[in-house]
Amino acid sequence: MAGCRGSVCYCCRWCCCCGERESRTPEELTILGETQEEEDEILPRKDYESLDYDRCINDPYLEVLETMDNKKGRRYEAVKWMVVFAIGVCTGLVGLFVDFFVRLFTQLKFGVVQSSPLAVEECSQKGCLALSLLELLGFNLTFVFLASLLVLIEPVAAGSGIPEIKCYLNGVKVPGIVRLRTLLCKVFGVLFSVAGGLFVGKEGPMIHSGAVVGAGLPQFQSISLRKIQFNFPYFRSDRDKRDFVSAGAAAGVAAAFGAPIGGTLFSLEEGSSFWNQGLTWKVLFCSMSATFTLNFFRSGIQFGSWGSFQLPGLLNFGEFKCSDSDKKCHLWTAMDLGFFVVMGVIGGLLGATFNCLNKRLAKYRMRNVHPKPKLVRVLESLLVSLVTTVVVFVASMVLGECRQMSSASQISNGSFQLQITSEDVNSSIKTFFCPNDTYNDMATLFFNPQESAILQLFHQDGTFSPVTLALFFVLYFLLACWTYGISVPSGLFVPSLLCGAAFGRLVANVLKSYIGLGHIYSGTFALIGAAAFLGGVVRMTISLTVILIESTNEITYGLPIMITLMVAKWTGDFFNKGIYDIHVGLRGVPLLEWETEVEMDKLRASDIMEPNLTYVYPHTRIQSLVSILRTTVHHAFPVVTENRGNEKEFMKGNQLISNNIKFKSASQPRLSYAEMAEDYPRYPDIHDLDLTLLNPRMIVDVTPYMNPSPFTVSPNTHVSQVFNLFRTMGLRHLPVVNAVGEIVGIITRHNLTYEFLHSRLRQHYQTL
């Protein structure tokens, strides 16, 4: 039968992966994983579904093409641009919502604590410090409890969401990742996480939120809200959805950092497997829309200056500028590049250490926390909040130094001025048990929003002692590492930037005070330290360089930032992967990298393909189709003929299921493209069919719905060629066809993972 051997292969819903069906639930598989005894690594799970980014040009789709003319094509393209603009605007509004309520909740918390009779300033004299700490704990624990409850409602809302979006753009379907419920839990959860005093950022979740907006708006319907539905089926495919998710993720970066170009490059570098000029324009336009939407409303709300566009993103690094009176000041010199390279090496080592510790924590949680009742996850989040609040309070009280306060109207290093009223100064400078006209430098870092602390490290010279910076770095490093991975929505960008900025300022203080290099600009070293540590953790280069340049609005920083990030990445890669890749691996997601290793070209398609296939005939009884769909778990079947012809077409199982629902009588007409797409993305399950409504002996002609011209490879094709074709074209399955047109096997995502290829390479060596 055209190369089919008749045995049933195990496949996930859209991605064919041979093996036996797992008896454990997907959640248990995520928790337990499958480990190699040698390396203790979690293998890619076989129950992940793969998205299909290849266009299936079958008969229903051809009917749509026949009705398409240039006028309709232009209208279709215009709708795309309008949708992209709407995605950008909505993402910007989501960022505005998050920023507004984080500020509101934070001001409410500290306002109540400071205005209370138990306020810290009074407690220092009346002996009620414990009561003041309890009051602060009450707010933080309440906020974190609410954030953790939202994650219980939608578990995929935990974390930053960047690993999941990276997997989605790579072609892996992560259940629930782009649902409306996920967006709501993510947005409200990150409000409470940040307001609750956890060392997390809101910028990472913005990327996930933008991706969800990008996935949902073009569908013109909501699965959660059934009444929201419009008759526009043209964007209901994985291929179109991928492009809009790319635009949404880029808009999230742009809104977070005010970096539309950086957002576009982030979407290209970190996720999208397919890119073209048209998509580049749309993604950049979406990023610009998000940036200026957020900028317009934030500038109007905070400064009352509508239309002035003064605040481009949620995180603003301020202006790096030497004082006009200091002629010897330079932002950086050629001699400083040597220090930046060393800082890049140290940042890479620190990032690798952070990732190693966080990986061990994640494995511990997977084995000892997640299998227990869900309440345990909430308790863990509350424990982290409790410890963080106590450490921050005690460290500020015991370890902080009292330093002389600058003028109440201006806090400056001669090159940067904060906006400036006595109220602003009092809100950013914390006295915390210090005498009059002095302030507590440790409390100023710990008890301010993280964005404000970053600004102070970037722009205030002589404000923090080396001992304070060193202690702050160690405490923040450990607590941020412990926090990332608990069951709350959380980002890692801002904590990494703040931790790295403290490291950079520490280096600048040492060079100034102990080596006598008085010419160096402390803010530059803080920025380079932030880049080094963040680069060592996430291992991004191109997009992160542009994001930081756009955030500083200083193009002269391009070279030192790029060199620092490259060195940090190379150093960190020597020890482990980036934090997002580590968490992708821990989830067992079959992620495909950009290319295979050179050694893999010793393998050919015949070495890695799955030869055992389940197939159907062009004309098949409904009873046979139902039996096939109920006894297999994959959704791709070769359509073959009795006479060993050269047919190698494929039928998608999700469409087969829809056929079984629609074909209730022999006289029913053929399905249209709109009817096939109306259930997207949640096609009905075969086990939900009411068989009494079907005629089991009715013959179904599947040929109109199959892909008549899929991409194919020969058995002798080298693995690197197979890999490039599969990844760049966004395939779900790749048939292997011999010289006479017989299908002899299938290659799927699982067959191209790093672990699978290495196992086959070992077998190859054993046979030599």
N, C-alpha and C positions, 0 to 999 in steps of 0.2 A: 504494500500500500504506500507507494512513493516514499520508501525509506522508513516508515513508521513500524515500530516493533510491538505495539499493542499494550505495553505496560503503562500504568497511570503514573504520571509524575506529579510531585507536590509543587504547587505554585501559590504565591500570595495573590491577592485579588487582581493586581495588574502586573506583577513581576514574577516571572516563572523561576522557581528555585526548587530543585529536586530534593526529595527527602521525605520522611514520614511526618505526618501531621503532629504537631505538639499537643500534649494533653494539658499543659499549663496555660493559664490565661496570659494575654499580652502584658498585663501589669506585672505578673509574677516573673515573666521572662525578662522584663526590664530590670526588675529588682535583682534577680539571681544571675542573669546572664549565662553565657557559656564560656568557660575559661580554658585556656591552654595551660597545661601543667608547667610548661617550660617558662613562660613569660608572664603568667597570671594576667593575661589580657582578655577582655571580653570580646568574643567573636561577633561578627555581624549577625543579627537575628534574621531568621528566614520568614518571619510573618509580616515584615514591613512591606507595604504596597508601593509600587513604583508608578509615578505619573507618566503619561504618554504625551510627549511634546511633538511627536511626529504627526503630520496631518494625514488622516485616513481619507483618501480620495475615492470613496465608494459611490454607488449610484445615487443615494440621497444627496450627497455633497455635490455631485455633478449636476443634479437638478438645480441646486442653488446657484452654481456657477453659470448655468444656462440662462438664468433670469438676471444675472448681473451684467450691467453695462457700465460705461465710464461715469455716467451721472450717478448711478447708485454707488459705484466705487468711491467717488468723491464724497458722497453723503456719509458713507460708512467710515471713511477716514476722518471726516469732520466730527462725527460722533466720538471717535476714538480720542481726538484732541480735547473735546469738551469733557470727556470722562477723566482724562489725565489731569486736566485743570481742576476738576471737582475733587479728585483724590488729593492733590496738593493743598487745596483750600481746607478740606476736612482734616487733613493731617496737621496743618498749622493750627486749626481750631482745637484739636485734641491737645496739642502742646500748650496752647493758651490755657485750656481748662486745667491741665495738670499743674502748670506753674502757678496759676492763680490760687488754687486750693491748697497747694503745698505751702505757699507763703501765708495763706490765711490760717491754716491749722498750726503752723509753727509760731506765728505771732500770737495766736490764741493761747497756746501752751505756755510760752515764756511770759506772756502778759499776765496770765493768771498766777503763775508761780511768783513773778516778781512783785505783783501787787498784793500778794497774800501777806497776812500777818506773819507767816512763816518764811518770808522771803530770805534768801541767802544772806543778803547784806546785814539783816537784823539778827539772823541766827548766829552769826559769828560772835555776837556779844551775849546772846541770851541762851546759848547752849541747846538750840533746837535744830541742829544740823541734820539729825536723823529724820526729823519730821519734814524738813524741806526736801531732803532726798526722796522720801516716800511720796511726796506730792508730785515730784518730777517723774518718779517711777510709775505712778498711777496713770499719767498721760501716755507715757511711752508704751507701757504694757497694753493699754487699751487700744492704741492705734495699731500696734503690731498684731494683737489678737484679731482685730478686724481684717487686716491684710491677710493673715493666715487662714481665716475662715473663707475668704474669697477664693483662695487657692484650693481649698477643699471642694468648693463648688465646681471649679474648673482647674484640675491639676496642671494642665499644660500652661497655665498663666504664670507659674512659678519661674523664677530666674529672669534673665534678660530677654529670652526668646530669640536671640541672635543665632545660637546653634540650630534651632528648629527651622528658622527662616533660611539659613544657609543650606540645610538639608532639602527644604522644599524647592529652592531654586536649582539645586543639584539634580532634582528629579525624584525625590523620595517623598511619599505622602505620609506626613505625621498627623495622626488623627486629631481633629479638633483644633489644629493650629491656627486656622484663619476663620474661626466662627465668630459671630457677633457676641456670644456669651463670653468667649475668650477675651475679646476686646474690652468689654465692660469690666470683667474681673481684673484685667491687667491695668486698666486706667485707674480704677478706684483703689486697687490694691497698692499700686506704687505711690499713690497719695499718702496712704497710711504708713507705708514702709519708710518713706523719707521723713514724714512728719514725726514718726515714732523714734527718730534718733538713731536708726540703724545706719551703719556705714555702707550705704548703697546709693546708687545714682538713678535719676529718672531718664537719663539720656538713652541708655540701652533699651529699656522698654518702649521708648518712642519709636525705635526702628521696627519693633514687632507690631506696635499699634499701627504704624503707617502701612505695613504689609497687609494687615487685616483689612484696613480701609481699602487698599488697592485690590484685594481679592473680592470684597463684598460689593462695592458700588457698581462695577460693570455688570454684575449679574442681573440687576434690575429686579431682584426678588430677595426675600429673606426666608431661610428655612426655619429660623426661630420664630419669626413673625409672619405667619402664613398669609396674612391679608396684604402684605406688601409684595406685589407681583405685577410685572408689566410684560407684555408680549413682545420681547426683544431677545431672541435666542442666540444671537450671532456671537456673543462673547462667552458662551457657555462651553468652553473647552479648556483642557489643561494648557494648551499652547497659548491662547489669549490670556488666560489667567496668570500664567507665568510672567508675561510682559508687564501686566498691571501690578503684580506683586513686586517686581523689580522696581517699578516706579514708586510704589508706596514705601518700600524700604529706604530708597534713596531720599524720599521726602522726609522720612523720619530722621535721618542723619542731618539733613539740611535744617530742619526745624530745631534739632537739639543743639547744633553748633553754629548755626548761621553760615553753613558751608555748602551751598548747592553743588559746586563742582566736586567737592570732596564726597558728597553724598552719591553723586553719579559714579564716581570711581569706586566707592565702597560697594555699590551694587554690582559693578563689573568684577572687582577683585575678589570679593568674598563669596559670591554666589552664582551669578548667572552663567550658565553653561553655553548660552547662545546669545549672540550680540550682533547687531547690525547698525547701520547709520541711522535708519529711521527710529529704532528703539532708543538710540543715544539721544536724539533730539527730544523725544517724548519724556525720557527720564529726566533730562536736564530741565525741561520746561516744568515738569511736576515739582522738582526740587526748588526751583525759583518761586513757584506759586506758594509752596509751603513756607519758605523763608520770609517772603514779603507779606504773607497773610499774618504770620505770627508777629513780625516786626511792626506792622501797621497797628494791630490791636494792643500789643504791649507798650509801644511808645505812647499811644493815646491814653491808656489806662494809668500808666505809672507817671507820665510826665504831663498829661493833658495836652500833648502836642500831636494831634491827629494828622497823619500824613507826613511826619518828619522822618520816620524810619531810623530811630536811634538805637534800637535793640534788636539786632538781626537774629539772635538765637537764644535758647534757654541758658546757654553758657557763654559768657563774654569775658575774654581775657584782658580787656582794657588795652590802652595804647602804650606801647613800649617806646619811650622817647627820652633822650638825654636832656638835661637842663641846658638852656641857652647860656647860662653863666659858667658852666663847666666845660671848658674847651678841650680838656683831656679825656672826656668821657666818650666811649665808643660802645655800641651795643655788643659788639664782639670783634675780635681781631684774628688774623691768621694764626697767631700763636695760640689762641684759645682752642683751635681745632684739635690740638693734641689732647687737651683736657676733655674735650667732648668725646673723643674716641674712647678714652679711658672710662668716662661716665657711661658710654654705650655698652662697654664690656661689663661694667658693674651692674648696669640696669638689666642686661641680659641674664646675668647670674641671679640677681634678685628675682626677676620674673620667672626664671626656671624653678627657683626655690618656692616661690608662691604657687606655681602650677603643680609642683610635686606635692606640696602639703595639701592643696585643695583637692587633688586627685585622691589622696589617701582618705581625706575626710569624706569625699563623695562615695568611695567604696564602702567606708564604714557605715554611712547612712543607708546605702542600698542593702546592706546585709543585716543591719541591726536596728534601723529606725523604720524604714519603709514597710517591711513585712508586718510590723505591729499595727494595732488600730490607729486610724488616722489622727486620733486625738494626740498621739505621741508626737506627731509632726508639729502640731500646734504648740505643745509643751516645749519642744526644742526651740522653736522660734521665740517663745516667751523667755526661755533661759538665756538665749543670745542677747535679747533686749535687756534683760536684767543685768547680766554681766557687763554689757557695753555701757549702760547708764552708770553703774557703780564705778567702773574703771575710769570713765570720763570725769565723774564727780571727784573721786578720790585723787586722781592724778592731777587735776587742776588745783585741788586744795593743798596737796602735799608737795608735788614736784614742780609746780609753776614758780617762776621768778617774778618779782615785782620790779617793773621797769618804769622809767620816767615817761610820763605821758606828754605827747606833743601838744601844740596849740589846739584848742577846741574847735577852731574854725578850719583847720587844715591838717591832714596827715599826709606827709609827703616825703619823698626822697630827693626832691629837687627835680624830679622828672615825671612824677605822676601825682595827680590830685584826685582824691575821692570827692564826691559831691557832698555838699558839706554844710551841714547844720550841726548844732550841738546834739540834736536828737539822733542824727545819723551816727555821730561819733560814739555816743553812749550805747547805741545798739550794736556797734561792731567791736568796740574795745571793752573788754570785761575786767572790772576791777577785782572782783572775787577775793575778798579778804585783804586786799592791798591797801596801804595808806592813801591819803588824798594825793591827787596829782600823779598817781602811779597806776599801773594796770598789770594784770596777770597774763603773761604771754602764753602760757599753756591753755588757760581758759579761753583766751581770744581765738585760738585755733579750734578747740574742741566745742565751744558753745556758740559758734557761728554756723550758719549754713555752709556746706562744703564749698559752694561757689565763692562765697565771701572769703573763706580761708585761703582758697587758691589765689584770689586777687591780692590778698595781703602778702602772701609769699612771693608773688610776682613783682609787687610794686612798692613795698615798704622796706627801706634799708635800715639795718640796725635795730629792728624791732624784736627779733627773737634770738636768744642765746644759743650757742652750739649744743649745750646740754639739753635744753628744751627741745630743739629740733631732733636730736638723736633719740630722746625718749619718746617724743611724739611719733616718729617714724616707726619705731619698734612696736609700740602699742597699736598704732593704726594698722600696720602691716598684719599683725596677728589677728586682730579683730575683724578686719576686712576679709581675710582669708577664711576665717571661721564662718562669717556671715554669708558669703557667696555659696549658695547651694541649699539654704534652708527654704522652707515652704512659704516664701513670700515673693511677690514680684520685685526684682532687684536688678540694677545695672552695675557695671564694673568700670565704666569709663572714668567717671568723676572720682571714685575712690582711688583708682590707680594714678590719676593725674595729681591728686592731692598728696598721696604718699610719695610720688616721685618728685613733686615740687619741694617737699620738705627735705628730701635727699639732696636735691640740687642746691637749695639754700644752705644746707649744712656744708657742702663742698665749697661754696662761695665764701662762707664765713671762715672756714679753715684756711683757704688760700689768702684771704685778706688779713686775718689776724695772726696767723702763725708762719706764713711764708712771705708776707709783705707785698703781695700783688694787689696794690690798692687801686689799680686802674680798672679792674674787672667790674662788670655790671651784674649785680646780684640777681636781678630779674631774669636776665638771659640764662644764667646757670640754673635758676629754678625752672624755667621753661624747658631747658635741655634735660634736666633731671626728670621732669614729668614725662617728656617724650621717651626717654630711655626706659623708664620703668613700665610705662604703658606699652611700649613696643616689645619689651621683654615678656609681657604677659600675653598680649593678644597676637603678636607676630604679624602685624599688618605693616606694610611699607608705603606703597604708592598712595593709597587713599588717606592714610593717617598723616602722611607728610602734608598733603594738600589741606586736610581738615585743620591741622594746627596752623598752617600759614594763613588760611582764611580767618581763623578765630583770632589770630594776633593782628591781622591786617598789616603785616610787615613782611614784604617779599624777601628782604635781605636775610631773613631767618631760614630761607629755603635750603641752602647748602648745609648748614650745621644740623638742622632737623633731619634731613635726608641721611646724612652720614651717621648720625646717632641711631636712627631707627634701623638702618642696615646692619650696623655693628651689633646692636641689641638683638636683632633677629638671628643673625648668624651665631652669636654666642648662645642664645637660648635654644636654638634648634640642635645644637650639639648635645643637649641633655634631654630634651623632651619636646612635645608639640605645644602649640598655643593653647590657651585655656578653652577656647571654643571647640577646637578639634579634639581636645581631651574629653570634653563632655559629650561630643558626638560619638566618640568611640565607646564611652561608658554606656551609652544608650543602645549600643549595638546597631547603629544605623549604617547601612551599606553605602557609605559616601564614596563617590568616585573623585579622585584627585585630578589635577590638571593633566597629568601624563603618567605613564608607567615607568618603572625602572628599566634601565638599559638591558639588564640581565633577562628581563621577561620576554625579549624577542627570541629567546631559545624555544619558546612555546608557540604553538600554532592553534588555530581555531578548533581543530579536531581534538586537541589536548584538553581544552577547557569546556567544550560544549556539553550539553546534556542530551544523550542520544535517545532516551526513553520519552516518547511523546504520546499525548492524548490527542486524537484527531476526530474530525467529523466529515461526513460526506456532503456534497453540495445540496442534496435533497434528503432530509432526515426527518424521521418521525419526532413529534413533540415528546413522546415518551422517552426516546433515546436522549434527546437534548436535556430533559429534566434529570435523567439518571446521571448523565455526564456532569452536569453542574452541581448535583448534590453529592457526588462521590469524589470530586476534585475541588481544590480550593484556589486554583488559578483561573484566569479569565482570558486566555489566549490559546486558540486551537488551530492547528493547520487544517485547511480544507483540502482534501485529497480525493482522487478518483480511483475507481476500481482497476482501471487498465494501466496503472503505473505511469500515468501521464506526467506532464511537467508542471502541474498546478502546484503552487507554493504560497497560495494566498493565506491570509490569516483573518480569523474572525474574533472580534473582541467580545469577551464574555459578558461585559455589562450590557452590550447591545443584544446579546442572545437572551438575557434575562428580560429585557424590555419586550423583545419579540414574543416571548412566551406569555407575557401579560396581555399584549395587544391582540395576538392571533387567537381569537375565540371562535372563529368560523373560517371555513375554507374560502369564503367569498370576501373576506376582509382585504382591502387594498394594501399595497405596500406602504410601509412607514415612510413618512417624510423626515427631512432633517430636523425640523422643529419638534416633531414627536419624539425623535430619538434623543434630543437634547433637553427635553422638558424636565426630566428627573435629575439632571446634572446638578450637583456633584454626587448626590446620594442616590444611586440606583437601587431599586428594590432588591431585597435578598431572595434567593431562590427558595429558601425555606418558608418564606411568607406567602408563597403562591397558593391560591385556592385551586387545587387540581380538579375540583368538580366543575369548574368553569371552562376547562380545557378538554378538547378532544384528543386523547393520547395517541390516536392512530393517524391524526392529521399530518400530512407531509408539509414541511416548511422548507422553502427555498432560501438558503442562507447566502447565496452568491451575491445578491444586491448589496449586502451589508458588510462583506469582507473587504479587506484591503487587497486590491488586485496587483499592486506593484510595490511590495515592501522592499526595504533595503535588505540585501543579502550579501553573504561572504562565502568564499569557498573554504573547504576544510584546510587548505594549505596557507591561508592568510595568516600573517604574523600577528601576534597579540597586540603590538603597538598600533597597527592599522585597525584592528578590531576595536580597540579601546577608543581611539580617536573618532572613529565613525559613530560608535555607540554614544559617547559623551557629547560630542558637538552637535549631533542631530537630535539629541534628547529622546532616544529610543527606549521602549519598554522591553522589547524582545528583538533579537536579531537572528533570523533563520540562517542555518548553514546548509548550502545546497551544493550537491556534487555536479560533475561535468554534464550529466545527462538530465539535470533538472529535478532530481529527487532530493527531498528534504531529509537530511541525515541527522539533524540536531538543532537545538536552540541555545543561544547565548543570551543570558539575562544579566541584570545588574549584579546579582550574587556571584556570578561566574567571573566577574572582573574586579572584585574587591581585593585589597592588598593581601588579606589572609588567605583567600582561596587561591590566588595566583601563586603565592609562596608554597602552599601545600602541593600544588600540581608541579611546581618547579622541583621540589624535593623528590617527588615521584619520578620526574624526568631524569634526575641525576641517578636515582637508584636503578633505573633500567639501562643505564649506559654500561 
